[in-house]
Amino acid sequence: MQHKYALVTGGSRGIGRAICVKLAEAGYNILVNYKGNTEAAQQTLTLINAAGVQSEALCFDVSDREEVRSVLGGWMEANKEKKIEVLVNNAGIRNDGLMAMMADEQWDTVIDTSLQGWYNVTKQVLTPMALNRYGRIINIVSLSGLKGMPGQTNYSAAKAGIIGATKALAQEMARRNITVNAIAPGFIKTDMVADLDEKEYINMIPAKRFGEADEVADLAAFLASSKAAYITGQVISINGGLYS
């Protein structure tokens, strides 16, 4: 797998970091996308390198199409012998608020990062995957995109949009041996839920706990593997039974 790479957007922390490490343990070289936290990205690279594979950090804002083309496209042009076989679209942000009081910026930044960012990055790698006739695209969505969450109209809209895109793109690319699936986590212990008190929420979760990032990463690694070749267009929940 010397020239086989996995790209993980938002890979410097949380679920993204856990997925980077898990895919590295599976033998993939890793491209870690991050927006600005260089220290966190370097920490992730250290963990990846411990698995004995190659890794690089790519700093770009997924919501900025020209920056994606310049940085990611530039890397692909300079490394034509290296194939991105796995893309994990993990980058996303929350900026919660009730719709009636939501500022335009709250809507725009969440949609631009989560949904528009999905398009910008996926479009960049899709044609080479199709020409190579192999690929795994894994989109990290959310419970919010399945059932909606009050105070998260923007986030729910973005994640629901990716779910729809997952199902459509899976049908477009199946003949090219490219699978497209989504993982919908519930409450997972990461920075994104650091402001929540777990004790206040566990009573609504049948498993009576928040999930771990490694549990999401294990599922992502399976979907990235050859064992998942006949699974495509699916949204798989990992939420302790909170919603099905």
Number of C-alpha atoms within 10 A of each C-alpha: 11 11 14 16 23 26 29 27 29 26 30 28 19 18 25 28 26 24 28 33 25 22 27 24 17 16 18 27 28 27 23 25 25 23 17 12 11 14 10 15 23 15 13 23 23 13 16 27 17 12 17 13 18 19 22 17 19 21 20 21 22 29 24 16 16 14 16 20 18 14 15 22 16 12 13 18 12 10 11 11 10 16 21 25 23 27 24 26 28 25 26 24 15 18 17 17 17 12 15 7 8 16 12 9 10 16 21 13 19 26 24 19 21 27 26 21 24 25 18 21 24 16 12 16 21 18 11 17 22 16 9 15 15 19 26 25 28 25 27 25 31 27 22 21 22 18 12 17 14 12 16 21 20 27 29 24 20 25 27 21 18 24 25 14 19 23 17 13 17 20 14 13 19 20 12 14 18 25 28 28 26 28 23 20 22 21 23 23 18 16 11 14 13 10 8 12 9 16 10 8 13 16 12 13 16 12 13 15 18 19 18 16 20 19 15 24 21 15 16 25 20 15 24 25 13 9 9 13 16 12 13 24 20 16 21 16 21 21 22 20 13 17 14 11
